[in-house]
């Protein structure tokens, strides 16, 4: 029983920091809309 509790505590300690670092909302490029240069389109390879 003690091993299960220790394993659960270890899993929580490893997973919770990953969940806390997530960014919320859609990504938005910095700067004004007319100056945004990405995502860039590249020419098709020959």
PEDA-V481410 format. One record per backbone hydrogen bond with DSSP energy under -0.5 kcal/mol. CO is the residue of the C=O (numbers start at 1). NH is the residue of the N-H. E is the energy in kcal/mol with one decimal. If there is no record, write none. Layout:
co=CO nh=NH e=E
co=CO nh=NH e=E
This chain:
co=1 nh=5 e=-1.8
co=2 nh=6 e=-2.3
co=3 nh=7 e=-2.6
co=4 nh=8 e=-2.5
co=5 nh=9 e=-2.3
co=6 nh=10 e=-2.1
co=7 nh=11 e=-2.5
co=8 nh=12 e=-2.4
co=9 nh=13 e=-2.2
co=10 nh=14 e=-1.6
co=11 nh=15 e=-2.2
co=12 nh=16 e=-2.2
co=15 nh=18 e=-0.5
co=15 nh=19 e=-1.8
co=16 nh=20 e=-1.7
co=17 nh=21 e=-0.9
co=19 nh=22 e=-0.8
co=32 nh=35 e=-1.4
co=33 nh=36 e=-0.8
